[in-house]
Amino acid sequence: MLPILANGTPDHDDMSIIGDDDVMPAGWKGHIILHRDRIAAGPADQVLTIEVRDLS
């Protein structure tokens, strides 16, 4: 996973989603913070923890 994230988050072509009180346009990636310097410094076999929060 680290080599994939080193180049940024992957693109996608999902459709737009319209909810009761929000809209997510097609291809929306959210607010992702990648520390590329930290990714590059870690070995490829290092355990990776991904923290995701749902603020809805």
PEFENHU-V282893 format. One record per backbone hydrogen bond with DSSP energy under -1.0 kcal/mol. NH is the residue of the N-H (numbers start at 0). CO is the residue of the C=O. E is the energy in kcal/mol with one decimal. If there is no record, write none. Layout:
# PEFENHU-V282893
nh->NH co->CO e->E
nh->NH co->CO e->E
This chain:
# PEFENHU-V282893
nh->4 co->0 e->-2.4
nh->5 co->1 e->-1.8
nh->6 co->3 e->-1.1
nh->7 co->4 e->-2.1
nh->16 co->23 e->-2.7
nh->18 co->21 e->-3.1
nh->23 co->16 e->-3.0
nh->27 co->24 e->-1.8
nh->35 co->33 e->-1.1
nh->38 co->34 e->-2.2
nh->39 co->35 e->-2.6
nh->40 co->36 e->-1.3
nh->41 co->37 e->-1.1
nh->45 co->42 e->-1.8
